[in-house]
Amino acid sequence: MFTPSTPTAPKICRDFVRSVLAASGLEHLAEVAVLCTSELVTNVHQHAKGDVLLVAAVEPAHVRIEVRDDGPGLAELPATRRAAESGDTNGRGLFLVYAMADLCGVTAAAVGGGKGVWFQLNVANPG
């Protein structure tokens, strides 16, 4: 799914991920997936360039969400940083993704610049 990197991009992508998981019978993964998606899309909006490409892959054992941008590839990886103060509203997003996802990483675009930051959630029986 493509969306412009605008302030509404995180909501558009959250809604898309929630819909994919609901259609796949994986509602139990939605809250974590939506939060992680929102953090990655917000990073693109704030720090990268170009549109957002969101890819959601549902496999029998896991769900993988990747957020791609047109930024300068692996030369500038998204980096975790600490919030400056307890009231700082920035600096926690990637920590949240790393803490909540079962796996996560960064891949370079196959052609041209850009990168994809992804996370994976294992599909477990919700019962």
Buried (B, 14 or more C-beta within 10 A) or exposed (E): EEBEBEEEBBEBBBEBBBEBBEEEEBEBBBEBBBBBBBBBBBBBBEEBEBBBBBEBEBEEEBBBBBBBBBBEBEEEEBEEEEEEEEEEEEEBBBBBBEEBBBEBEEBBBEEEBBBBBBBBBEBEEEE
